[in-house]
Amino acid sequence: MTEPKADVALLTPVPEEHLQSGLETCTIEGFVAFGTDASMVLSELKYLVDQEHPADILFYASHTSQEGVRYATYRARFVDFDGAVGGRAKAAWAKYRPATTATDGDFTGFYLVRDFRLLASPIPISSLQKRGNKGKFKSSFHPEGPIIIDTPF
């Protein structure tokens, strides 16, 4: 994957089981779609990037018993964001949902990614820059929702 040209990226928590299942979905379908209730954040990301200025998403495996330093362990390229219909992905994106999300609740929107992969070297969240060059995250910080950050690439 070529490095992104946007000056922003997204750091977002997703349950580990959905990340692992998402790898399978992306291998088969070429894309994977994750749900979110942070539609304002994803709408802002969509506004900040375009085809000529793509952005990456770094994923933090949430809902784990991980103690100590937190790491972003997966990376993908942002493709698009779209609102939900009745809490579900629109028909065109439904096939890109990880199999483990079949029993998930409703979401306000979904974001589509490509080139989804496990990072060879996890990135400590404390090494990531808050958006607008406002310093790095504390070593104890773990995201509870998507956050637009300065790109680390």
Secondary structure, DSSP 8 states (H G I E B T S, - for coil): -----SSEEEEEEEEHHHHHHHHHHHHHHS-EEEEES-HHHHHHHHHH-BTTB--EEEEEEESS---SS-EEEEEEEEEEEEE-BTTB--HHHHTTS-GGGTT----SEEEEEEEEEEEEEEEEGGGSBBTTT--B--TT---SS-EEEE---
